[in-house]
Amino acid sequence: MRHILEAIHSLTSSGGSGKAVSADFAALSLPESYRAVTLQEEETDMFAGLDTRDKDPRKSLHIQDVPVPELGPGEALVAVMASSVNYNTVWSSIFEPLPTFHFLERYGRLSPLAERHDLPYHIIGSDLAGVVLRTGPGVNAWRPGDEVVAHCLSVELESSDGHNDTMLDPEQRIWGFETNFGGLAEIALVKSNQLMPKPDHLSWEEAAAPGLVNSTAYRQLVSRNGAGMKQGDNVLIWGASGGLGSYATQFVLAGGANPICVVSSPQKADICRAMGAEAIIDRNAEDYRFWKDEHHQDPKEWKRFGKRIRELTGGEDVDIVFEHPGRETFGASVYVTRKGGTIVTCASTSGYNHEYDNRYLWMSLKRIIGSHFANYREAWEANRLIAKGKIHPTLSRVYSLEETGQAAYDVHRNLHQGKVGVLALAPAEGLGVRDEEKRAQHVDAINRFRLSGRPTE
């Protein structure tokens, strides 16, 4: 991989006008194999009998040399400089709600080309920033040497269902979770329509961090396919300093709405204040317990929570709830939403079986909207806002590829803030910046989530 790194350095060392050009990259010989973070099909039962919390990604995630996959039409091979950890990394690593090899097997039945993905190992990861190495037949928009980030939407678009909203394609999948050859590796295989321009004022690891969560938050809040947020809306954001919530908070503030940020510690509350939020609820300090026991919720706690929200909003209920914890919070979310308001949900990190009192939904004309990642246009718009410096990465810590298990463990145990990054081919942090002037304008916001030292429980 050394000659690839040398070519990338030549491209970037003089602001993109170095000796390396597209033809040089196209002429580079590809290695026979590369290092990747993998799961092993033979280990899918390794956590049998353990509670979710006790399943340890450090035991299931491995570094493995894997062969470079065959490049097909409409695809690209990308040298991955950096990637990041998402909750789907955690779900993959603990084999919940089911092992991802079921996804790969099903995808492999689609076509001879898709059959490449059905392997006894799964290269995971749904974010990347890097440099295009090769493009397959039919790719016109991208060339070897282009600096890119990738969104994680993989679709076939052979059905009319997806042509108005690509997320509705029956063959919609999340790259690196429901497909193989993901971004937690030195090389990744993507469809060329996943590629977007790398923001030129960001380092590799900063550029890799927003992809999945930034696009998800954009669709969930801003898009007409989600909540359609407007100026003045009160928006309740669970986990407001986390990977998803930190982008939701920025979108709410940038859109002229009012975030009510729910966090779990004073440190996380401080991060939200630094972003510009004023209404903050520390759910641990105020000891909200929405469940009396495993089977019964406590409506009195919903009411106490709603009262606290009104204290922060001048007596108003929330117009929108940005939901992703799921089971633990969903009953409270439905209750505290104003009449005619919207609960928009994109995940269930605390459990998939949601329970709520339907009287508070139907009699108050509230809506529940399911939102999953983003379509092509939404992902592009979300990346455009990053490139313009309107929304900023929320990178808090960076790990090496060998430390991906620890990174996933920290996210699993909620020991992180914002996003955690992973260096792949990049030899150090801080590389890949092309526009220092733009960076200087936003450097404080870019570094806002940086932590000192390893998180501790």
N, C-alpha and C positions, 0 to 999 in steps of 0.2 A: 504493500500500500504506500510505500515511501514515495514512489514516483508520482502517485496521484496527489499526495500532500504537497510535493514540491511544485506541481503544476498549479494547484489551488493557491499556494503562497505567491507564485508569480503573477497570478491573475489579480490578487487583492493587494499586493504590497505597494502598488503605485496607483491606488484608487481605481482599479479596474482597467488601467491602460498599460498593464505589464506585458511581458513577452508572450504569455500564453494566450491563445485565441481559440475559437471554437474548433478549428481544424486540429490544433494541438491536442485538445481533449479527445476528439474523435479518434486520433491516432494512438492514444494511450492504450497499452495492453491492459486488459482486465485480469485481475488475479483469478486463480481457480477457486479460491475459497476466501471467506472473510469471517470475522468474529461477530457473533450475534448473541443476544439474550434469548434463551429458549426455555420452553416447557417441554417435558417429555411425556409422551402418551402413556408409557408404562408406569408413570408415577401418579396418575390421576386419582388413585385411592389412598394416597399417602396421608391425607388428613382425615380419613374416615373416623367418625365418632367424636371429633373435636368440635367445640363451639367455634363459630365464625371468628370471634376475637382471638382465639388461640391458634389459628392457622397462620403459619409464618412464611411469608414470601421468600425469606432468605434461604429456606430449605428447598423451595421448588424452582427457583429461577437459577439458570446455569449460563455460563459463558461457553460457547461451543463454536468450533470452526465448521462452517457449512458451505456447500458449493454455491457458486453464483447461479441464480436461476436463469432459465431461458427467457429471452426478451421477446415479447409478442407484439402484434400490431396495436398501436395506440398506447404503448407503454413506455416507461422510462426507467433506467437504472440511475440512482442518485447516490453519490458519495455523501454519507451522513456525517456532518460535522458535529451536530448535537441533536438531542431528542429531549423528551420529558416524560414524567410519570403522570398518568391519569387514573381515575378510579377504575376504568376498565382494565388497566394494568394490574390493579389489586384483585379485581374479580377473576381475571385470568389466572393469577398466581395462586389463588386459593381454591380454584376450580368451582367457583360459585357464579351464578345459580346452577351451572352445569359445566363440565369441562369444554373448553373451546374446540377440542378435536371433533366434537359433533358438528360445529359450524364448518370446519374444514372439510369434513367428509361430505356434508350436504353440498357445499360449494363445488367440490371436486366432481360431483355427478352432473354438473351443468354442461360441461364441454370438455373436449380433450385439453384445451388450453388451461381451463380452470382446474383440471386434474393435478396440475403442478402443485397446488396448494395443499393437497391432501397428503400430508407427510407424518411420520411418527414424532416429529418435533415441530413446535410452533414458535416462530420468530414474532414476538409481540411488539407493541409500540405504535401509537396512533398520532405521533407528531414527529416532524423533522425539520431541520434547516440544513441545507447542503448545496451541492453543485451537481448539475446534470452530467452524467458520464456517457450515456448512450440513449438514443431514442429509437423506437421501433417504427416499422412502416406506418405511414399515415399520420405521423406527428409533424406538424408544421409550425406550431407556435413556440416551440422550445428547441434549443440547440445545446449540444455539449458545451460546458463552460458556464451556462446560465446559473446564477445564484437564485435559489428557490426556497420556499417553504411549501409544505404539503398539507392540504386538509384531508380528512379521513373518510370522505364519502366515496364509496365504490358502488357504481350502478352499471347496469347493462343497457337500459333505455330501449329495449326491444318491445316493450309494452307501452301502449299509449297512456297508461295510468301515471307514468312518471314524467310526462312531457310538460305538464303545467307546473309541477312541483317535483323535482328530482327525488326528494325524500319519499315520494309515494311509489317509486318504482318497485314492483314486486321482488326484484332481485337486488334491493338496496342492502348494502352491508357496510360495516365499519372496518376500514382497513387496519390491519394489525391487531384486530380483535376477532372479527369474523372472517378474515382472510389471513394468509401467511405473508412472510417477507416484510414485516413491519419495521418501524423506525428505530427501535432500540438495537442498533446494529451499525456496522461500518458501511454497509451498502443496503439500500432498500429498493424494492420493486414497487412502482406505483403506476396507476393509469395517468396518462399525461394531463388529463383534465382535472386531476387533483392538484396540479402545480400552480403556484402563485408567486409573484415576485417577492423576494426577501426584502423586508424593510431595511433600507441602507444605513440607517443610523443605529442599528442594533448589532450586538455581537451575535455569534452563532447561537449560543445558549439562550440569549434573550429572545431571539427571533423564533426559536423552536418552542418556547413556552406557551404562547397564546393559543395556537391553532385550534385544538378541539374545544377547549372551554370558552374561548372568546366567541367562536362561531355559535356554540350552543347557547350562550347567554344572549347573543344578538337575536337569534330566532325567537327565543323564549320571551324576550321582553319587547324588542323593537319592531320585529317583523309583523306584518298583517297575519302571518301564519301562527303567531304566538299571541301575546297579550295586547299588541298594538299600543304600547305605552304612549301617553301624551304629556305635555307640560302640566305641572301641578299635581300629577297623580302621587298618591302615597303608596309606596311599594315596600312591602315587608320582604326582607332578604334573609333567609336562613343561611348560616355559615358565611357571613358577609366578608370575612377575611380569607376564605378558603379559595381553592382553585376556581370554582365556578362563581362563588359569591363575590370575589374581588373584582371580576369583570362586570358582574351585574351591578355592583355599586357604582362603578365608573360610568356605565351606560345610563343609569338613573340620573346621576349628577350631570352628565353631559347633555341629557335630554330635557333638563329643566324640571325634573320630577324630584320627589322627596324620599330618600331612602330611610327606612327604619331597619337598622342593621342588628341582627341577632348574632352574638358571638359567645365564646365560652371562656374567655379570660380577659383580664385587664390589658395584657399585651396586644391581644387581637382587637380590643376596643380602640387602643391607641392607633393601630394601623388604619382603622376605618376613619378616625378623626383626621389622620394625616391625608387621607384621600379627599376629605372635605365633608364627610358625613357628620351630622350633629345629633341625630336621634339614634341612640345606641342602647341595646338591652343585653346585659351580660346574663345569660340564662342560668349559669352556674351560681353567680353571686346572688341572684334573686331567687334561686332554688325552685325553678318551675319543674313540676313533676306531673306530666300530662297523663301518666298511667298509674293507677293505684296498684295494680299488679299486672301479671302477664296478660290477663284477659279483660280487664276493665279500665276504661279511661275515667278521668276526673273532670267533669264539666265545670266544677268550681275553679279549677286551674285555668281552663279556657277563658273564663270570665275575668279572672285576675290578670291574665295576659292581655286580654282586650282592653281592660281598664288602663293598664300601663301604656299600651300603644296610644290611647286617646290622650293621656297626659303629655305624650311627646309630640302629638300632632295638633294640639289645640282643640281637642274634642272630636276629631275625625277618625273614622275607621279607614282601613286600608282599601285602596282600589284594586291592587294587584298583590298576590302572594307569589314570590319566586320560590317554588317548592322543589326540593331534591332529597331531603332526608327520608321522606316516605312515612313508614309506619309510625315512628315515634312522634311526628309532628302533624300529620295530616288532619287529624280531628280538630286540632287547634287552628290550623290554617283555614279550614272551611268555616269554622265558627267566627273568626275575627274579621273575615272579609266583609266589606260593606255590601248592602243590598245592591244587586246588579253587578257586583264585582267579579273578579276573575282569579282563580287559582290555576297557575300554569306549572306543570310538573314535568321534569325531564329525567328523574332518577328516583331510586329508593335505597339509599345507602344504609338505612337502618332497618330495612325490611320491605318486602314487596307487597304484602297483604295489608292494604290500607283500610282503616275503619273510620267512619265519621257518621254523625247524626244527620241523616238526609233531610230532616225538617229544615235545618238551617241552610240547605242548598236550594231545595225546590220552592219553599215558601218565600225565600228572599231573592229568587231569580238569579242566583249565582251560577257561574260557569266553571267547569273544570276542563282545561285544555291539556292534552298530551303533546309534548314537544320533544323531538329527538334530533340531535345534532342540528344540521342546517343544509339547505340545498346549495347548489353551486353558486347562485347569485348572492345568497346571504353570506356564505363563507368568504366570497370575494369582497363584499362590502365591509365585513368585519375586519379583514386583513388590511383593506384600504385605510380604515380608521387608525390602525396601528401604524401604518406607514406614514400617515399624516401627523402623527404625534398627538392625536385626539384621545386615544386610549393607549395605555402603557402596559408593558409586561409586568407581571406580579411575581417575578422570580425571587425566591427567598434563599435557596441553597442549590448548589450544583455538586453532583456526584460523578465519579468515573463510571465507565461502562461496567467495570467489575463490581461496583457498589450498587448496582441497580436493585438487588434484593433488599439492601438496607433502605434505599430510597422508597421502595414500595411498602416496606414495613412501616416506615415513618408516616406515610400517607394513610395506610391501613389503621394505624393507631391514633390518627389525628394529631400527630406531633408537629405538623408542618403549618406554615402559613402560605397563602398564595399557591404558587406552583413550584415544584422541584425539578431541576433540569438534570440532564445526563450528557456528559461529553462522550462522543463516539470517536471520530477521527481528529477532532480539534485537540491539539496537544495541551492547551491551557485555556483558561477563561479570558474573555475580553478581546478575542480575535474576530475578524470579519467585519469590523465597522468600516463603512465606506464614506459616510458623511459626518465628519466630526463636528461641523458647525451646527447641524440640526441636532445632533446628540447633546451638545452643550446646552441647548435651549431646554432640554427635557431631562437632563441627567439626574436631577434630584428625584423626579417622579419614577424614572426607570429603576433607581436603586432603593426605592421606598421599602420594599419588602425584604431586603437583604438581612440575613440573620448572622450573628456571630456565634460560632460553636455549633456542635451537633445537638439537635433536639433531645431532650430527656423526658422520660415519663414521670 
